[in-house]
Amino acid sequence: MTEEEKIKRSRFKRNVIAIPYIIFGFIVALLFIFSPDIIWLVTVFGIFMVYNVIAMFIAFLFKYGRTALYLLMMTLLMAGAFALYLYMLLEFH
């Protein structure tokens, strides 16, 4: 792997994984603080789950194998959280 490929991969990780996850964390924290209504959490987790699938597909197209596996794991965890919040919405709302 050349130095240029390493720089591209690190930029991809920073721009597609690190920064959006920090923003997502702030949004979820603000939602928990100011409006703990479950419908907002279901919406945010659903949108971020779709974002994870798209990011995983892009990482797969760029042949970033380890990053694609990491995003696959995060997508599965996000799908689990989305399913949990959706269950809570349908059961208790």
Secondary structure, DSSP 8 states (H G I E B T S, - for coil): --HHHHHHHHHHIIIIIIHHHHHHHHHHHHHHHH---HHHHHHHHHHHHHHHHHHHHHHHHTT-HHHHHHHHHHHHHHHHHHHHHHHHHHHH-
